[in-house]
């Protein structure tokens, strides 16, 4: 069963999704020959960081 998100996790999730979308927009604006590589790298980095939690992660996303 999936545990519901509390308010702070909900807000952080929204900020992370916003950051992910911004990164993909930047990749789309890159030269065509590097676009795919950038998208793959962005996805990989978000997957690596996906399950990180704690004060450090919250402070990263709340500082923007």
PQR file with spaces between the fields and no chain letter, atoms N, CA, C, O and H, PARSE charges and radii, in Angstrom:
ATOM       1  N    UNK     1       0.834   -1.182    0.000 -0.4000 1.5000
ATOM       2  CA   UNK     1       0.000    0.000    0.000 -0.0000 2.0000
ATOM       3  C    UNK     1       0.885    1.254    0.000  0.5500 1.7000
ATOM       4  O    UNK     1       1.907    1.301    0.684 -0.5500 1.4000
ATOM       5  N    UNK     2       0.488    2.244   -0.757 -0.4000 1.5000
ATOM       6  CA   UNK     2       1.251    3.482   -0.886 -0.0000 2.0000
ATOM       7  C    UNK     2       0.899    4.413    0.269  0.5500 1.7000
ATOM       8  O    UNK     2      -0.273    4.659    0.555 -0.5500 1.4000
ATOM       9  H    UNK     2      -0.343    2.205   -1.313  0.4000 1.0000
ATOM      10  N    UNK     3       1.931    4.922    0.921 -0.4000 1.5000
ATOM      11  CA   UNK     3       1.750    5.840    2.039 -0.0000 2.0000
ATOM      12  C    UNK     3       1.448    7.233    1.481  0.5500 1.7000
ATOM      13  O    UNK     3       2.160    7.700    0.592 -0.5500 1.4000
ATOM      14  H    UNK     3       2.883    4.723    0.689  0.4000 1.0000
ATOM      15  N    UNK     4       0.409    7.906    1.985 -0.4000 1.5000
ATOM      16  CA   UNK     4       0.107    9.249    1.482 -0.0000 2.0000
ATOM      17  C    UNK     4       1.211   10.242    1.856  0.5500 1.7000
ATOM      18  O    UNK     4       1.882   10.085    2.876 -0.5500 1.4000
ATOM      19  H    UNK     4      -0.169    7.527    2.707  0.4000 1.0000
ATOM      20  N    UNK     5       1.387   11.251    1.028 -0.4000 1.5000
ATOM      21  CA   UNK     5       2.412   12.260    1.251 -0.0000 2.0000
ATOM      22  C    UNK     5       1.918   13.301    2.251  0.5500 1.7000
ATOM      23  O    UNK     5       0.761   13.719    2.201 -0.5500 1.4000
ATOM      24  H    UNK     5       0.842   11.379    0.199  0.4000 1.0000
ATOM      25  N    UNK     6       2.800   13.715    3.157 -0.4000 1.5000
ATOM      26  CA   UNK     6       2.436   14.847    3.996 -0.0000 2.0000
ATOM      27  C    UNK     6       2.694   16.123    3.193  0.5500 1.7000
ATOM      28  O    UNK     6       3.222   16.067    2.083 -0.5500 1.4000
ATOM      29  H    UNK     6       3.739   13.375    3.197  0.4000 1.0000
ATOM      30  N    UNK     7       2.327   17.253    3.749 -0.4000 1.5000
ATOM      31  CA   UNK     7       2.392   18.503    2.999 -0.0000 2.0000
ATOM      32  C    UNK     7       3.800   18.835    2.522  0.5500 1.7000
ATOM      33  O    UNK     7       3.973   19.245    1.374 -0.5500 1.4000
ATOM      34  H    UNK     7       1.898   17.300    4.651  0.4000 1.0000
ATOM      35  N    UNK     8       4.811   18.670    3.372 -0.4000 1.5000
ATOM      36  CA   UNK     8       6.170   19.034    2.960 -0.0000 2.0000
ATOM      37  C    UNK     8       6.672   18.145    1.822  0.5500 1.7000
ATOM      38  O    UNK     8       7.330   18.627    0.899 -0.5500 1.4000
ATOM      39  H    UNK     8       4.671   18.337    4.304  0.4000 1.0000
ATOM      40  N    UNK     9       6.364   16.853    1.886 -0.4000 1.5000
ATOM      41  CA   UNK     9       6.772   15.960    0.792 -0.0000 2.0000
ATOM      42  C    UNK     9       6.030   16.301   -0.498  0.5500 1.7000
ATOM      43  O    UNK     9       6.602   16.237   -1.586 -0.5500 1.4000
ATOM      44  H    UNK     9       5.830   16.461    2.635  0.4000 1.0000
ATOM      45  N    UNK    10       4.761   16.662   -0.370 -0.4000 1.5000
ATOM      46  CA   UNK    10       3.969   17.044   -1.531 -0.0000 2.0000
ATOM      47  C    UNK    10       4.573   18.277   -2.203  0.5500 1.7000
ATOM      48  O    UNK    10       4.687   18.327   -3.428 -0.5500 1.4000
ATOM      49  H    UNK    10       4.296   16.714    0.514  0.4000 1.0000
ATOM      50  N    UNK    11       4.952   19.257   -1.410 -0.4000 1.5000
ATOM      51  CA   UNK    11       5.545   20.488   -1.940 -0.0000 2.0000
ATOM      52  C    UNK    11       6.891   20.191   -2.594  0.5500 1.7000
ATOM      53  O    UNK    11       7.175   20.679   -3.688 -0.5500 1.4000
ATOM      54  H    UNK    11       4.859   19.216   -0.415  0.4000 1.0000
ATOM      55  N    UNK    12       7.712   19.398   -1.930 -0.4000 1.5000
ATOM      56  CA   UNK    12       9.030   19.054   -2.478 -0.0000 2.0000
ATOM      57  C    UNK    12       8.881   18.291   -3.786  0.5500 1.7000
ATOM      58  O    UNK    12       9.619   18.536   -4.740 -0.5500 1.4000
ATOM      59  H    UNK    12       7.482   19.001   -1.042  0.4000 1.0000
ATOM      60  N    UNK    13       7.930   17.369   -3.829 -0.4000 1.5000
ATOM      61  CA   UNK    13       7.702   16.605   -5.066 -0.0000 2.0000
ATOM      62  C    UNK    13       7.358   17.544   -6.217  0.5500 1.7000
ATOM      63  O    UNK    13       7.854   17.372   -7.331 -0.5500 1.4000
ATOM      64  H    UNK    13       7.332   17.169   -3.054  0.4000 1.0000
ATOM      65  N    UNK    14       6.513   18.533   -5.951 -0.4000 1.5000
ATOM      66  CA   UNK    14       6.162   19.512   -6.981 -0.0000 2.0000
ATOM      67  C    UNK    14       7.361   20.317   -7.439  0.5500 1.7000
ATOM      68  O    UNK    14       7.514   20.586   -8.631 -0.5500 1.4000
ATOM      69  H    UNK    14       6.110   18.673   -5.046  0.4000 1.0000
ATOM      70  N    UNK    15       8.217   20.707   -6.496 -0.4000 1.5000
ATOM      71  CA   UNK    15       9.412   21.473   -6.849 -0.0000 2.0000
ATOM      72  C    UNK    15      10.397   20.629   -7.655  0.5500 1.7000
ATOM      73  O    UNK    15      11.037   21.130   -8.579 -0.5500 1.4000
ATOM      74  H    UNK    15       8.092   20.489   -5.528  0.4000 1.0000
ATOM      75  N    UNK    16      10.517   19.364   -7.307 -0.4000 1.5000
ATOM      76  CA   UNK    16      11.415   18.470   -8.050 -0.0000 2.0000
ATOM      77  C    UNK    16      10.902   18.272   -9.470  0.5500 1.7000
ATOM      78  O    UNK    16      11.678   18.311  -10.424 -0.5500 1.4000
ATOM      79  H    UNK    16       9.997   18.957   -6.556  0.4000 1.0000
ATOM      80  N    UNK    17       9.592   18.058   -9.613 -0.4000 1.5000
ATOM      81  CA   UNK    17       9.025   17.911  -10.962 -0.0000 2.0000
ATOM      82  C    UNK    17       9.230   19.172  -11.789  0.5500 1.7000
ATOM      83  O    UNK    17       9.507   19.097  -12.986 -0.5500 1.4000
ATOM      84  H    UNK    17       8.961   18.026   -8.838  0.4000 1.0000
ATOM      85  N    UNK    18       9.095   20.327  -11.152 -0.4000 1.5000
ATOM      86  CA   UNK    18       9.321   21.588  -11.848 -0.0000 2.0000
ATOM      87  C    UNK    18      10.778   21.701  -12.298  0.5500 1.7000
ATOM      88  O    UNK    18      11.054   22.118  -13.423 -0.5500 1.4000
ATOM      89  H    UNK    18       8.870   20.388  -10.180  0.4000 1.0000
ATOM      90  N    UNK    19      11.701   21.331  -11.423 -0.4000 1.5000
ATOM      91  CA   UNK    19      13.119   21.355  -11.763 -0.0000 2.0000
ATOM      92  C    UNK    19      13.429   20.396  -12.907  0.5500 1.7000
ATOM      93  O    UNK    19      14.204   20.727  -13.805 -0.5500 1.4000
ATOM      94  H    UNK    19      11.477   20.992  -10.509  0.4000 1.0000
ATOM      95  N    UNK    20      12.827   19.207  -12.877 -0.4000 1.5000
ATOM      96  CA   UNK    20      13.014   18.217  -13.935 -0.0000 2.0000
ATOM      97  C    UNK    20      12.530   18.768  -15.277  0.5500 1.7000
ATOM      98  O    UNK    20      13.209   18.624  -16.293 -0.5500 1.4000
ATOM      99  H    UNK    20      12.197   18.938  -12.148  0.4000 1.0000
ATOM     100  N    UNK    21      11.369   19.392  -15.276 -0.4000 1.5000
ATOM     101  CA   UNK    21      10.830   19.961  -16.521 -0.0000 2.0000
ATOM     102  C    UNK    21      11.725   21.076  -17.060  0.5500 1.7000
ATOM     103  O    UNK    21      11.960   21.167  -18.265 -0.5500 1.4000
ATOM     104  H    UNK    21      10.817   19.510  -14.451  0.4000 1.0000
ATOM     105  N    UNK    22      12.227   21.927  -16.148 -0.4000 1.5000
ATOM     106  CA   UNK    22      13.129   23.000  -16.574 -0.0000 2.0000
ATOM     107  C    UNK    22      14.397   22.426  -17.199  0.5500 1.7000
ATOM     108  O    UNK    22      14.880   22.923  -18.216 -0.5500 1.4000
ATOM     109  H    UNK    22      12.037   21.853  -15.169  0.4000 1.0000
ATOM     110  N    UNK    23      14.930   21.376  -16.580 -0.4000 1.5000
ATOM     111  CA   UNK    23      16.145   20.747  -17.117 -0.0000 2.0000
ATOM     112  C    UNK    23      15.880   20.168  -18.505  0.5500 1.7000
ATOM     113  O    UNK    23      16.726   20.278  -19.392 -0.5500 1.4000
ATOM     114  H    UNK    23      14.538   20.972  -15.754  0.4000 1.0000
ATOM     115  N    UNK    24      14.714   19.553  -18.699 -0.4000 1.5000
ATOM     116  CA   UNK    24      14.391   19.006  -20.013 -0.0000 2.0000
ATOM     117  C    UNK    24      14.204   20.109  -21.051  0.5500 1.7000
ATOM     118  O    UNK    24      14.541   19.917  -22.219 -0.5500 1.4000
ATOM     119  H    UNK    24      14.027   19.464  -17.978  0.4000 1.0000
ATOM     120  N    UNK    25      13.675   21.258  -20.642 -0.4000 1.5000
ATOM     121  CA   UNK    25      13.546   22.387  -21.574 -0.0000 2.0000
ATOM     122  C    UNK    25      14.922   22.891  -22.003  0.5500 1.7000
ATOM     123  O    UNK    25      15.131   23.241  -23.165 -0.5500 1.4000
ATOM     124  H    UNK    25      13.402   21.413  -19.693  0.4000 1.0000
ATOM     125  N    UNK    26      15.846   22.925  -21.065 -0.4000 1.5000
ATOM     126  CA   UNK    26      17.214   23.335  -21.399 -0.0000 2.0000
ATOM     127  C    UNK    26      17.825   22.343  -22.380  0.5500 1.7000
ATOM     128  O    UNK    26      18.487   22.739  -23.339 -0.5500 1.4000
ATOM     129  H    UNK    26      15.677   22.641  -20.122  0.4000 1.0000
ATOM     130  N    UNK    27      17.604   21.065  -22.141 -0.4000 1.5000
ATOM     131  CA   UNK    27      18.126   20.035  -23.052 -0.0000 2.0000
ATOM     132  C    UNK    27      17.515   20.182  -24.440  0.5500 1.7000
ATOM     133  O    UNK    27      18.194   19.975  -25.445 -0.5500 1.4000
ATOM     134  H    UNK    27      17.066   20.743  -21.361  0.4000 1.0000
ATOM     135  N    UNK    28      16.240   20.536  -24.496 -0.4000 1.5000
ATOM     136  CA   UNK    28      15.588   20.711  -25.792 -0.0000 2.0000
ATOM     137  C    UNK    28      16.187   21.885  -26.553  0.5500 1.7000
ATOM     138  O    UNK    28      16.219   21.876  -27.784 -0.5500 1.4000
ATOM     139  H    UNK    28      15.689   20.704  -23.679  0.4000 1.0000
ATOM     140  N    UNK    29      16.658   22.891  -25.833 -0.4000 1.5000
ATOM     141  CA   UNK    29      17.253   24.067  -26.479 -0.0000 2.0000
ATOM     142  C    UNK    29      18.697   23.821  -26.909  0.5500 1.7000
ATOM     143  O    UNK    29      19.279   24.652  -27.607 -0.5500 1.4000
ATOM     144  H    UNK    29      16.631   22.898  -24.833  0.4000 1.0000
ATOM     145  N    UNK    30      19.277   22.707  -26.508 -0.4000 1.5000
ATOM     146  CA   UNK    30      20.658   22.377  -26.865 -0.0000 2.0000
ATOM     147  C    UNK    30      20.747   21.981  -28.344  0.5500 1.7000
ATOM     148  O    UNK    30      19.733   21.683  -28.974 -0.5500 1.4000
ATOM     149  H    UNK    30      18.804   22.032  -25.942  0.4000 1.0000
ATOM     150  N    UNK    31      21.945   21.982  -28.879 -0.4000 1.5000
ATOM     151  CA   UNK    31      22.117   21.549  -30.269 -0.0000 2.0000
ATOM     152  C    UNK    31      21.583   20.117  -30.468  0.5500 1.7000
ATOM     153  O    UNK    31      21.702   19.277  -29.576 -0.5500 1.4000
ATOM     154  H    UNK    31      22.769   22.224  -28.366  0.4000 1.0000
ATOM     155  N    UNK    32      21.005   19.855  -31.624 -0.4000 1.5000
ATOM     156  CA   UNK    32      20.367   18.545  -31.867 -0.0000 2.0000
ATOM     157  C    UNK    32      21.261   17.334  -31.624  0.5500 1.7000
ATOM     158  O    UNK    32      20.774   16.284  -31.206 -0.5500 1.4000
ATOM     159  H    UNK    32      20.909   20.537  -32.349  0.4000 1.0000
ATOM     160  N    UNK    33      22.547   17.462  -31.878 -0.4000 1.5000
ATOM     161  CA   UNK    33      23.418   16.306  -31.728 -0.0000 2.0000
ATOM     162  C    UNK    33      23.698   15.952  -30.261  0.5500 1.7000
ATOM     163  O    UNK    33      24.167   14.850  -29.979 -0.5500 1.4000
ATOM     164  H    UNK    33      22.943   18.315  -32.218  0.4000 1.0000
ATOM     165  N    UNK    34      23.419   16.866  -29.328 -0.4000 1.5000
ATOM     166  CA   UNK    34      23.651   16.574  -27.906 -0.0000 2.0000
ATOM     167  C    UNK    34      22.363   16.443  -27.095  0.5500 1.7000
ATOM     168  O    UNK    34      22.393   16.103  -25.912 -0.5500 1.4000
ATOM     169  H    UNK    34      23.037   17.762  -29.557  0.4000 1.0000
ATOM     170  N    UNK    35      21.242   16.716  -27.741 -0.4000 1.5000
ATOM     171  CA   UNK    35      19.952   16.722  -27.048 -0.0000 2.0000
ATOM     172  C    UNK    35      19.625   15.402  -26.359  0.5500 1.7000
ATOM     173  O    UNK    35      19.275   15.371  -25.180 -0.5500 1.4000
ATOM     174  H    UNK    35      21.218   16.993  -28.702  0.4000 1.0000
ATOM     175  N    UNK    36      19.744   14.329  -27.105 -0.4000 1.5000
ATOM     176  CA   UNK    36      19.391   13.017  -26.549 -0.0000 2.0000
ATOM     177  C    UNK    36      20.299   12.653  -25.375  0.5500 1.7000
ATOM     178  O    UNK    36      19.832   12.156  -24.350 -0.5500 1.4000
ATOM     179  H    UNK    36      20.029   14.355  -28.064  0.4000 1.0000
ATOM     180  N    UNK    37      21.577   12.900  -25.532 -0.4000 1.5000
ATOM     181  CA   UNK    37      22.530   12.599  -24.467 -0.0000 2.0000
ATOM     182  C    UNK    37      22.205   13.395  -23.190  0.5500 1.7000
ATOM     183  O    UNK    37      22.279   12.862  -22.083 -0.5500 1.4000
ATOM     184  H    UNK    37      21.956   13.304  -26.364  0.4000 1.0000
ATOM     185  N    UNK    38      21.851   14.658  -23.359 -0.4000 1.5000
ATOM     186  CA   UNK    38      21.478   15.473  -22.207 -0.0000 2.0000
ATOM     187  C    UNK    38      20.218   14.939  -21.516  0.5500 1.7000
ATOM     188  O    UNK    38      20.169   14.857  -20.289 -0.5500 1.4000
ATOM     189  H    UNK    38      21.791   15.091  -24.259  0.4000 1.0000
ATOM     190  N    UNK    39      19.210   14.581  -22.299 -0.4000 1.5000
ATOM     191  CA   UNK    39      17.972   14.046  -21.700 -0.0000 2.0000
ATOM     192  C    UNK    39      18.239   12.773  -20.931  0.5500 1.7000
ATOM     193  O    UNK    39      17.715   12.585  -19.833 -0.5500 1.4000
ATOM     194  H    UNK    39      19.250   14.648  -23.296  0.4000 1.0000
ATOM     195  N    UNK    40      19.051   11.894  -21.498 -0.4000 1.5000
ATOM     196  CA   UNK    40      19.395   10.636  -20.820 -0.0000 2.0000
ATOM     197  C    UNK    40      20.132   10.934  -19.515  0.5500 1.7000
ATOM     198  O    UNK    40      19.834   10.326  -18.488 -0.5500 1.4000
ATOM     199  H    UNK    40      19.477   12.046  -22.390  0.4000 1.0000
ATOM     200  N    UNK    41      21.076   11.848  -19.544 -0.4000 1.5000
ATOM     201  CA   UNK    41      21.840   12.193  -18.340 -0.0000 2.0000
ATOM     202  C    UNK    41      20.941   12.813  -17.264  0.5500 1.7000
ATOM     203  O    UNK    41      21.072   12.496  -16.082 -0.5500 1.4000
ATOM     204  H    UNK    41      21.318   12.342  -20.378  0.4000 1.0000
ATOM     205  N    UNK    42      20.037   13.689  -17.674 -0.4000 1.5000
ATOM     206  CA   UNK    42      19.101   14.302  -16.719 -0.0000 2.0000
ATOM     207  C    UNK    42      18.251   13.229  -16.058  0.5500 1.7000
ATOM     208  O    UNK    42      18.105   13.219  -14.836 -0.5500 1.4000
ATOM     209  H    UNK    42      19.930   13.947  -18.634  0.4000 1.0000
ATOM     210  N    UNK    43      17.696   12.338  -16.846 -0.4000 1.5000
ATOM     211  CA   UNK    43      16.868   11.262  -16.278 -0.0000 2.0000
ATOM     212  C    UNK    43      17.671   10.372  -15.334  0.5500 1.7000
ATOM     213  O    UNK    43      17.183    9.994  -14.269 -0.5500 1.4000
ATOM     214  H    UNK    43      17.815   12.347  -17.838  0.4000 1.0000
ATOM     215  N    UNK    44      18.887   10.040  -15.718 -0.4000 1.5000
ATOM     216  CA   UNK    44      19.726    9.197  -14.862 -0.0000 2.0000
ATOM     217  C    UNK    44      20.011    9.883  -13.530  0.5500 1.7000
ATOM     218  O    UNK    44      19.933    9.247  -12.479 -0.5500 1.4000
ATOM     219  H    UNK    44      19.283   10.347  -16.584  0.4000 1.0000
ATOM     220  N    UNK    45      20.338   11.157  -13.562 -0.4000 1.5000
ATOM     221  CA   UNK    45      20.646   11.874  -12.326 -0.0000 2.0000
ATOM     222  C    UNK    45      19.424   11.984  -11.415  0.5500 1.7000
ATOM     223  O    UNK    45      19.550   11.885  -10.195 -0.5500 1.4000
ATOM     224  H    UNK    45      20.402   11.674  -14.416  0.4000 1.0000
ATOM     225  N    UNK    46      18.255   12.186  -11.997 -0.4000 1.5000
ATOM     226  CA   UNK    46      17.048   12.230  -11.172 -0.0000 2.0000
ATOM     227  C    UNK    46      16.718   10.851  -10.613  0.5500 1.7000
ATOM     228  O    UNK    46      16.238   10.746   -9.484 -0.5500 1.4000
ATOM     229  H    UNK    46      18.153   12.266  -12.989  0.4000 1.0000
ATOM     230  N    UNK    47      16.965    9.799  -11.376 -0.4000 1.5000
ATOM     231  CA   UNK    47      16.729    8.449  -10.863 -0.0000 2.0000
ATOM     232  C    UNK    47      17.676    8.122   -9.707  0.5500 1.7000
ATOM     233  O    UNK    47      17.261    7.516   -8.719 -0.5500 1.4000
ATOM     234  H    UNK    47      17.355    9.885  -12.293  0.4000 1.0000
ATOM     235  N    UNK    48      18.941    8.519   -9.825 -0.4000 1.5000
ATOM     236  CA   UNK    48      19.916    8.278   -8.768 -0.0000 2.0000
ATOM     237  C    UNK    48      19.481    8.985   -7.482  0.5500 1.7000
ATOM     238  O    UNK    48      19.631    8.444   -6.386 -0.5500 1.4000
ATOM     239  H    UNK    48      19.278    9.011  -10.627  0.4000 1.0000
ATOM     240  N    UNK    49      18.950   10.180   -7.623 -0.4000 1.5000
ATOM     241  CA   UNK    49      18.571   10.985   -6.460 -0.0000 2.0000
ATOM     242  C    UNK    49      17.131   10.756   -6.014  0.5500 1.7000
ATOM     243  O    UNK    49      16.671   11.396   -5.069 -0.5500 1.4000
ATOM     244  H    UNK    49      18.828   10.620   -8.512  0.4000 1.0000
ATOM     245  N    UNK    50      16.433    9.877   -6.660 -0.4000 1.5000
ATOM     246  CA   UNK    50      14.996    9.722   -6.444 -0.0000 2.0000
ATOM     247  C    UNK    50      14.597    9.442   -4.998  0.5500 1.7000
ATOM     248  O    UNK    50      13.637   10.030   -4.500 -0.5500 1.4000
ATOM     249  H    UNK    50      16.806    9.357   -7.428  0.4000 1.0000
ATOM     250  N    UNK    51      15.303    8.575   -4.334 -0.4000 1.5000
ATOM     251  CA   UNK    51      14.893    8.163   -3.002 -0.0000 2.0000
ATOM     252  C    UNK    51      15.622    8.886   -1.880  0.5500 1.7000
ATOM     253  O    UNK    51      15.538    8.481   -0.721 -0.5500 1.4000
ATOM     254  H    UNK    51      16.083    8.097   -4.738  0.4000 1.0000
ATOM     255  N    UNK    52      16.332    9.946   -2.218 -0.4000 1.5000
ATOM     256  CA   UNK    52      16.998   10.722   -1.174 -0.0000 2.0000
ATOM     257  C    UNK    52      15.956   11.522   -0.418  0.5500 1.7000
ATOM     258  O    UNK    52      15.021   12.061   -1.011 -0.5500 1.4000
ATOM     259  H    UNK    52      16.400   10.274   -3.160  0.4000 1.0000
ATOM     260  N    UNK    53      16.121   11.597    0.875 -0.4000 1.5000
ATOM     261  CA   UNK    53      15.211   12.380    1.703 -0.0000 2.0000
ATOM     262  C    UNK    53      16.014   12.980    2.838  0.5500 1.7000
ATOM     263  O    UNK    53      17.179   12.635    3.036 -0.5500 1.4000
ATOM     264  H    UNK    53      16.881   11.160    1.356  0.4000 1.0000
ATOM     265  N    UNK    54      15.409   13.851    3.560 -0.4000 1.5000
ATOM     266  CA   UNK    54      16.057   14.428    4.722 -0.0000 2.0000
ATOM     267  C    UNK    54      16.175   15.926    4.613  0.5500 1.7000
ATOM     268  O    UNK    54      15.737   16.541    3.640 -0.5500 1.4000
ATOM     269  H    UNK    54      14.463   14.131    3.399  0.4000 1.0000
ATOM     270  N    UNK    55      16.775   16.498    5.634 -0.4000 1.5000
ATOM     271  CA   UNK    55      16.895   17.946    5.730 -0.0000 2.0000
ATOM     272  C    UNK    55      17.715   18.522    4.581  0.5500 1.7000
ATOM     273  O    UNK    55      17.389   19.592    4.067 -0.5500 1.4000
ATOM     274  H    UNK    55      17.131   15.999    6.424  0.4000 1.0000
ATOM     275  N    UNK    56      18.775   17.828    4.172 -0.4000 1.5000
ATOM     276  CA   UNK    56      19.620   18.334    3.093 -0.0000 2.0000
ATOM     277  C    UNK    56      18.825   18.485    1.806  0.5500 1.7000
ATOM     278  O    UNK    56      18.899   19.521    1.145 -0.5500 1.4000
ATOM     279  H    UNK    56      19.040   16.959    4.590  0.4000 1.0000
ATOM     280  N    UNK    57      18.065   17.456    1.450 -0.4000 1.5000
ATOM     281  CA   UNK    57      17.263   17.511    0.226 -0.0000 2.0000
ATOM     282  C    UNK    57      16.214   18.602    0.319  0.5500 1.7000
ATOM     283  O    UNK    57      16.009   19.348   -0.639 -0.5500 1.4000
ATOM     284  H    UNK    57      18.005   16.615    1.987  0.4000 1.0000
ATOM     285  N    UNK    58      15.551   18.705    1.457 -0.4000 1.5000
ATOM     286  CA   UNK    58      14.543   19.751    1.618 -0.0000 2.0000
ATOM     287  C    UNK    58      15.165   21.129    1.509  0.5500 1.7000
ATOM     288  O    UNK    58      14.576   22.032    0.916 -0.5500 1.4000
ATOM     289  H    UNK    58      15.718   18.099    2.235  0.4000 1.0000
ATOM     290  N    UNK    59      16.356   21.299    2.077 -0.4000 1.5000
ATOM     291  CA   UNK    59      16.986   22.620    2.014 -0.0000 2.0000
ATOM     292  C    UNK    59      17.399   22.965    0.592  0.5500 1.7000
ATOM     293  O    UNK    59      17.360   24.133    0.206 -0.5500 1.4000
ATOM     294  H    UNK    59      16.834   20.565    2.559  0.4000 1.0000
ATOM     295  N    UNK    60      17.793   21.975   -0.189 -0.4000 1.5000
ATOM     296  CA   UNK    60      18.158   22.234   -1.581 -0.0000 2.0000
ATOM     297  C    UNK    60      16.988   22.793   -2.364  0.5500 1.7000
ATOM     298  O    UNK    60      17.138   23.755   -3.118 -0.5500 1.4000
ATOM     299  H    UNK    60      17.825   21.026    0.124  0.4000 1.0000
ATOM     300  N    UNK    61      15.828   22.194   -2.187 -0.4000 1.5000
ATOM     301  CA   UNK    61      14.685   22.582   -2.991 -0.0000 2.0000
ATOM     302  C    UNK    61      13.937   23.780   -2.418  0.5500 1.7000
ATOM     303  O    UNK    61      13.213   24.455   -3.150 -0.5500 1.4000
ATOM     304  H    UNK    61      15.706   21.413   -1.574  0.4000 1.0000
ATOM     305  N    UNK    62      14.092   24.054   -1.145 -0.4000 1.5000
ATOM     306  CA   UNK    62      13.400   25.208   -0.576 -0.0000 2.0000
ATOM     307  C    UNK    62      14.191   26.491   -0.750  0.5500 1.7000
ATOM     308  O    UNK    62      13.652   27.577   -0.537 -0.5500 1.4000
ATOM     309  H    UNK    62      14.680   23.506   -0.550  0.4000 1.0000
ATOM     310  N    UNK    63      15.466   26.393   -1.135 -0.4000 1.5000
ATOM     311  CA   UNK    63      16.287   27.593   -1.296 -0.0000 2.0000
ATOM     312  C    UNK    63      16.010   28.323   -2.602  0.5500 1.7000
ATOM     313  O    UNK    63      16.426   29.471   -2.755 -0.5500 1.4000
ATOM     314  H    UNK    63      15.904   25.511   -1.308  0.4000 1.0000
ATOM     315  N    UNK    64      15.318   27.688   -3.554 -0.4000 1.5000
ATOM     316  CA   UNK    64      15.057   28.328   -4.856 -0.0000 2.0000
ATOM     317  C    UNK    64      13.897   29.239   -4.813  0.5500 1.7000
ATOM     318  O    UNK    64      13.554   29.850   -5.825 -0.5500 1.4000
ATOM     319  H    UNK    64      14.980   26.755   -3.430  0.4000 1.0000
